[in-house]
Amino acid sequence: DVFIASSADRLADYITDFVVGEDLIAIDAISIGLISIDEIDISWLLNEGFKPKHFVSGNNQVATTSDHHFIYDEARDVLAIDIDGVGGQEQFDIFEFNGSNSQIINYNSLLVVL
């Protein structure tokens, strides 16, 4: 399955059957708001693409560097986005993995598209 995050409403969707290694989360960077914010430097996405350094996970995880834009909080079983990494804007949840057998989402679970 491919689960698509394409809404800027900042309300988390629920996924109940995600399987790490089989399923994929596609993040529409334009629709989600990663590109439409003029005051934030998104050159990391345009110049580098999505790299492992842009993803972080852990219990009660938050962004700890300006490179951390995609955060998987293992304690809450939630994937969040932090548009500017650490800084002026708070991260927001995009997916909650209820009933997904507590599999840990990783960098390879995500695809960021423009």
C-alpha positions in Angstrom: 0.0 0.0 0.0 1.0 3.6 -0.5 -0.4 6.1 2.1 -0.3 9.7 0.8 0.0 12.8 3.0 -1.3 15.6 0.8 -3.2 17.9 3.1 -2.1 21.1 4.8 -5.0 20.9 7.3 -2.5 19.6 10.0 -4.9 16.9 11.1 -3.4 13.5 11.5 -4.8 10.6 9.5 -5.0 7.1 11.0 -3.3 4.1 9.5 -4.2 0.7 10.9 -2.4 -1.7 8.6 1.0 -0.2 7.8 3.7 -2.9 7.2 7.3 -1.7 7.4 9.2 -3.0 4.3 6.0 -3.5 2.3 4.1 -0.2 2.5 5.2 3.3 1.8 4.3 6.8 3.0 4.4 9.3 0.1 4.5 12.9 1.3 3.4 15.6 -1.2 5.8 18.4 -0.2 3.8 21.1 -2.0 0.4 20.2 -0.6 1.6 19.6 2.9 3.2 23.0 3.0 6.9 22.2 2.8 7.4 24.5 -0.2 4.7 27.1 -0.1 6.2 29.0 2.9 8.3 31.8 1.6 10.0 32.7 4.8 11.4 29.2 5.4 14.5 27.9 3.6 13.5 24.8 1.8 16.7 24.6 -0.3 17.5 21.3 1.6 14.6 19.6 -0.3 15.2 21.2 -3.7 19.0 20.8 -3.6 19.5 17.5 -1.8 16.2 15.7 -1.9 15.1 13.7 1.1 18.1 12.2 3.0 18.4 10.1 6.1 19.5 13.2 8.1 16.1 14.7 7.5 14.4 11.8 9.5 14.7 11.1 13.2 12.9 8.6 15.4 12.7 7.7 19.1 10.5 7.8 22.2 8.9 11.2 22.6 11.1 12.3 19.7 11.2 16.0 18.5 13.4 17.7 16.0 16.8 18.4 17.6 18.6 20.0 14.5 17.5 22.1 11.6 17.9 19.0 9.4 15.1 17.1 11.2 11.9 17.6 9.2 10.3 14.2 9.6 9.9 12.8 13.1 8.6 9.4 14.1 7.6 9.4 17.8 7.8 5.7 18.8 6.1 6.3 22.2 3.0 7.9 20.5 3.3 5.8 17.2 3.0 9.1 15.3 4.8 10.5 12.2 5.1 14.3 12.3 6.6 17.0 10.1 8.6 20.0 11.3 8.8 22.4 8.4 11.8 24.4 9.7 13.4 21.7 11.8 14.0 23.2 15.3 13.0 26.8 15.2 10.0 29.0 15.0 7.3 26.6 13.8 6.0 23.6 15.8 5.9 20.1 14.3 2.6 18.7 13.5 1.3 15.1 13.2 0.5 13.7 9.8 -0.1 10.0 10.5 -1.0 8.0 13.6 -0.3 4.3 13.3 -3.1 2.7 15.3 -3.0 -1.1 15.1 0.1 -1.3 12.9 1.6 -4.0 15.1 3.9 -1.4 16.7 6.4 -1.5 13.8 8.9 1.3 13.8 8.7 3.5 10.8 12.1 4.3 9.4 13.7 6.5 6.7 13.0 3.9 4.0 9.3 4.0 4.8 9.0 7.5 3.4 9.0 9.0 -0.1 8.9 12.8 -0.4 7.6 14.1 -3.8 7.4 17.5 -5.3 
